[in-house]
Amino acid sequence: MITLCSKISETMMKPRTSVILEMAIEEGVRRGYSRAHKHVENPTEGAIIEHIEEAVLFQIYEYFSFDEEEGG
């Protein structure tokens, strides 16, 4: 009996990177916006942007790994 996992491993799989990246960005925007409003009823535009940027980067690093750049 062939299991689903063995069938998948026999075929060539390629991730759809742009779809994964889009998911990470959307999730990060939602989380960052929510976090900006967590303790402040009316956060400043700068605070909202900062929280969104941090959350988007966090989500990207959750889905992707990066080689460390030398000298950077």
C-alpha positions, 0 to 999 in steps of 0.5 A: 500500500502506497502512503500519501507521504511516500507518493509525495516524496516520489514526485518533484515538489517545488514551493510557490515562494511568492505565495508563501511570501505573500502569506507571511507579509499579510499575516505580519501586517495583521499582527503588527496592526493589531499589536499597535492597537493592543495597549493604545486606543489611537496609536500614531502613524509611526507606531503603527508602521513600526509594529507592522514592519517588525511583525512582517520581518518576524513572519518572513523569518518564520517561513524563510531562512537566510544565509548569513552574509559575511561582513554584514 
